[in-house]
């Protein structure tokens, strides 16, 4: 499990350096980015389930990208108070 968290942290840094500059985007942009990444994850899972692909690394890679981007969104909007519903 620790490896996955390390991969997510590395992906977060990559995204911060190269891809998503928070000051350039609004909430709908972030949503579009996340949907695009989830779509790629869906394609990877679908390929394994229905097309006989064995590319599990792609699924992990895409899931890591989704997780890292979701964290970026939470950080971006973290200035707002979040209530614990639990």
N, C-alpha and C positions, 0 to 999 in steps of 0.2 A: 504494500500500500504506500509506503514511503516513496518508492520510485515514482509512482503516479504523481504524488504531490511535487516531487522534484521536477518532473516533466512539465507540470502546470506552471510552476514558478519560472522555469526557463522560457516557456512560451509567453508568459506575461511580459518578461523582459524583452523578448524579441518583438512582441507587438508594440511595446512602448517605444522602442528604438526605431522601428521601421514602418509600422503600419498605421496605427490608430493614434492620432494626436487629439486628445480630448477637446482642446480649445477650438478645433475645427468642425465639430459635429454637434448636432442637437439630438434630442431623444429619439426621433424617428430614424435618424441615421444609425444610431446604435442598435435599434431594433432591427433594421434592415441587415446590418452586419451579422447580428446574431442569427437571424433567420437563414441567411446565406450559409453560415457555418453549420447550422443544424441540418440544412439540406444536404450538405456534403457528407455529414455523419449518416444521414438516412440512406444516401446512395451506397455508402460503404457497407452498412448493415444489410441492405437489400441485396447487394451483390453476393454476400456470403449466404444469405438465406435462400435466395431464389436462383442464383446464377452459378452456384458452386465455387465461388471465389474462396480462396484460403488466405486472403490478405487481411489478417487480423490486425497487423501493424497499422494499416490504414485506418481502421476503425478506432484504434487507440489514439492515433495521431489526430484524427478529427474530433474525438471526444475531448482530448486535451485542449484543442483550440477552442471548442465550445466553452469548456470550463474556464479557461483563461479569460475569454471575452466576457463571460458572465461576471467574473470577478471584477474586471475593468469597469463594467457598467455599475456594479454595486459600489465600487470605489468612487466612481464619477458622481453618483447621486447620494453618496454616504453622508453628505452634509445635512441631509434631511433626517429628521428624527424617525427612527424605525421602532415600532412597538413590537415587543415579543408576544406573539399570539399563543405561545405554548404554555 
